[in-house]
Amino acid sequence: MTKTIISLTAALTATLALAPGAHASTASGASWLAAHQRPGADGMAADAIVALRAANHLSSLDAGRRARVLRGGALQYATTAGATGKTILALVATRSGNPRCAGSLDLLRRLDGYGRAGRYGRTIFDQTLGMMAAHALRAGPSKRAVSVLLNARGRGGWNYDMSRSGGRADDVTSTAMAILAARAAGVSRHNATLRAGLRWLRTQRTPAGGFALGRRDRNEANSTALAVEAARAMGSRDTRALAALRSLQRSGGAFQFTREDAGSRVLATNDALVALAGRHLPVAVARTKPGGC
């Protein structure tokens, strides 16, 4: 009986430690991710740090270890605005050392070097990750960058190329990222462009309640998770999408890309954890504006 009470108490404590809106599946997913995504210096390793921070599953020791490896490979990995932004967002989330610096490499200076007239890089991911990283370092983004992003909305939402007409079709993932970056930059959730983008995003819902990239015949973990985050950033809770996302978790704690396709379980779990932990990108902001390297 005593052992049973202790076990129940431990389980309750673990559940209460999760962020508001989190589900018990977050804990098992975070444990799986911590074991299967080792420290590294690429996008998945950076995303894992962010996901583990969101899920309250990143000890100081583990954070420091992951930060050291990420910094060690930053010179080779951070070669686009998006990759540099991911590196910064992850280092801010570790709360270990100066998140602006990877040795002598000044990541903010490198990020700014990719910016031209308010536009970071060439894609929606360059733009949004660059903007969120600048925000996380308390160094922006500029009003020009916000204007570029808002003006890039297409006929419904946003697309990978940030093209208002022609090129690629608007998609859920790009639209969710645009909303998250704009909200991080301080754009009001009542902004007409953001509200129109969110309305369009909701029209892309699958019959099963989730979202997918460019199709509506299945739920995909990554697009569904980002759609949940975008809705949360706009002040609403998408319970149908949350349920669809939880349905993609397997017994070991990992999330699958779809019900039928395991895909990259690390990629799927990275995105799913942030959404199910009740958080949205960026999950951490530097306590004070960091100095140079």
NORGI-V142728 format. One record per helix or strand of 2 or more residues. SS is the DSSP state (2 for helix, 1 for strand). FROM is the first residue (numbers start at 1). LEN is the number of residues. If there is no record, write none. Layout:
# NORGI-V142728
SS/FROM/LEN ; SS/FROM/LEN
This chain:
# NORGI-V142728
2/2/15 ; 2/24/13 ; 2/43/12 ; 2/60/13 ; 2/74/4 ; 2/81/14 ; 1/101/2 ; 1/105/2 ; 2/107/7 ; 1/115/2 ; 1/119/2 ; 2/124/13 ; 2/143/9 ; 2/172/13 ; 2/192/12 ; 2/221/13 ; 2/239/8 ; 2/265/12
